[in-house]
Amino acid sequence: MLGREVGAGRGETVMKYDEDLNIPMIAGVSAIAVVLILAALVGGQGLFYRLKDRENQVKNVAPAPEEFTKYTIEQEGRLNGYGWLDRNKGIVAIPIETAMEAAARELEKERTTPGK
């Protein structure tokens, strides 16, 4: 809206505003804004899915490094195998499943033993 000075008749100046809106310009700017927002949303979503697929490829499809594979095999052997931890103190390693079962049996025995 543009303003222009209009005389009020008694020596006063009054601002009068044009009441005509430029509807075609408002519609055109709005349409361009909507198109730009939609383009940004679609582009952002496309970028997201492309990066997500790339990350999935790296994490789930790519083969594990050789050092990681060796480390995993070593750790699984320690968790699931028998061996000496300290021969002088008589401490041995047993498979984790066996150790958990023994601990559960011991706790059950303590719980059901009267007088404790």
C-alpha positions as a printed Julia matrix, in Angstrom:
116×3 Matrix{Float64}:
  0.0     0.0    0.0
  1.33    3.36  -0.94
  0.54    6.51   0.97
 -0.07    9.98  -0.41
 -0.8    13.25   1.22
 -4.32   14.56   0.88
 -5.51   17.88   2.22
 -8.16   17.63   4.92
 -9.58   21.07   4.29
 -8.65   22.86   7.54
 -4.95   23.15   7.01
 -4.28   19.59   8.13
 -2.48   17.01   6.09
 -3.9    13.49   6.22
 -2.21   10.4    4.79
 -4.45    8.29   2.63
 -3.44    4.76   1.74
 -4.33    3.1   -1.5
 -6.47    0.08  -0.83
 -5.62   -1.73  -4.02
 -3.55   -4.86  -3.42
 -1.36   -6.18  -6.18
 -2.94   -9.64  -6.15
 -1.05  -11.02  -9.19
  2.3   -10.1   -7.62
  1.34  -11.6   -4.24
  0.16  -14.79  -5.96
  3.33  -15.02  -8.05
  5.67  -14.54  -5.08
  3.67  -17.05  -3.05
  3.81  -19.62  -5.86
  7.57  -19.18  -6.21
  7.99  -19.55  -2.43
  5.93  -22.76  -2.4
  7.95  -24.22  -5.28
 11.24  -23.36  -3.57
 10.12  -24.86  -0.26
  8.95  -28.07  -1.96
 12.21  -28.31  -3.9
 14.19  -27.9   -0.66
 12.13  -30.59   1.07
 12.44  -33.09  -1.78
 16.14  -32.36  -2.19
 16.78  -32.71   1.54
 14.91  -35.98   1.69
 16.82  -37.31  -1.32
 20.12  -36.32   0.27
 19.1   -37.98   3.55
 18.24  -41.29   1.89
 21.39  -41.26  -0.23
 23.59  -40.71   2.84
 21.61  -43.3    4.81
 22.15  -45.91   2.1
 25.86  -45.1    1.95
 26.17  -45.49   5.74
 24.23  -48.75   5.63
 26.57  -50.02   2.94
 29.62  -49.2    5.04
 28.23  -50.64   8.3
 26.37  -53.74   7.16
 27.69  -54.83   3.78
 31.38  -53.99   3.81
 33.62  -56.81   5.08
 35.12  -56.38   8.53
 38.8   -55.46   8.67
 41.14  -58.4    9.19
 42.37  -57.14  12.57
 38.78  -56.92  13.83
 38.07  -60.47  12.66
 41.18  -61.77  14.46
 40.24  -59.88  17.62
 36.68  -61.25  17.53
 37.91  -64.83  17.13
 40.33  -64.35  20.02
 37.61  -62.92  22.28
 35.15  -65.69  21.41
 37.85  -68.23  22.24
 38.4   -66.61  25.63
 34.66  -66.52  26.37
 33.88  -70.05  25.2
 37.04  -71.98  26.01
 38.88  -73.53  28.94
 42.34  -72.46  30.06
 44.55  -71.29  32.85
 44.31  -67.68  33.99
 46.83  -68.11  36.82
 48.35  -71.56  37.23
 50.11  -70.66  40.51
 46.84  -69.57  42.17
 44.82  -72.34  40.53
 42.51  -69.97  38.64
 41.03  -71.39  35.45
 38.83  -69.96  32.72
 35.64  -71.78  31.81
 33.1   -71.02  29.08
 30.81  -68.11  29.96
 27.64  -70.22  29.67
 29.04  -72.78  32.1
 30.07  -70.03  34.52
 26.61  -68.44  34.44
 24.91  -71.79  35.03
 27.22  -72.51  37.99
 26.6   -69.06  39.47
 22.83  -69.52  39.1
 22.98  -72.94  40.81
 25.04  -71.49  43.66
 22.63  -68.58  44.16
 19.65  -70.95  44.07
 21.32  -73.19  46.68
 21.95  -70.17  48.96
 18.39  -68.97  48.57
 16.83  -72.34  49.39
 19.22  -73.24  52.24
 17.41  -72.76  55.59
 19.1   -70.65  58.22
 20.68  -68.1   55.91
